[in-house]
């Protein structure tokens, strides 16, 4: 009697494990690779055959001649995809305020003449801690510093920012944004 009840349950478990744990993911992965090959491979960017990053995961830029992204909330190593997750610091946690103040100080130290209000995305991490994008306001805030560091006219930097800006999906979903890695790569091509 016991085996008569257990055998169908175990058989169903094995069948569903194979179907939903192996067959279904392989089919979905195959369809994704056919329909969206770049995205299915992680939206990786190569330069001269060398992997330099992904458009989906932020990277650390600290040189004044580059645009900086949102601060990373991952521990041990910044922008670590294996440690994705927010800092879990609530608005009343003094550590959050300390982190925001430290990020604001780093921005001010890099460009002491900039008196514009600092956009919030330059001093606070995203929910994943890996956000690769910044707001157009964050890019414009940094434009003068980047122009000075590269000995370029600010108007050229501002024009480059406009070319890199992505608008809302279907004009409704999300906010305008700029991918920091793509912006910095475009910046390196400016002569």
Secondary structure, DSSP 4 states (H G I P E B T S, - for coil): -HHHHHHHHHHHHHHHHHIIIIIHHHHHHHHHHHH-HHHHTT-EEEETTEEEEETTS-----STTS---PPP--SSSTT-GGG-S-----TT-HHHHHHHHHHHHHHHHH-TT--SPPPGGGTS--SSS---EE-HHHHHHHHHHHHHHHT--HHHHHHHHHHHEE--BTTTBS--EEEHHHHHHHHHH--
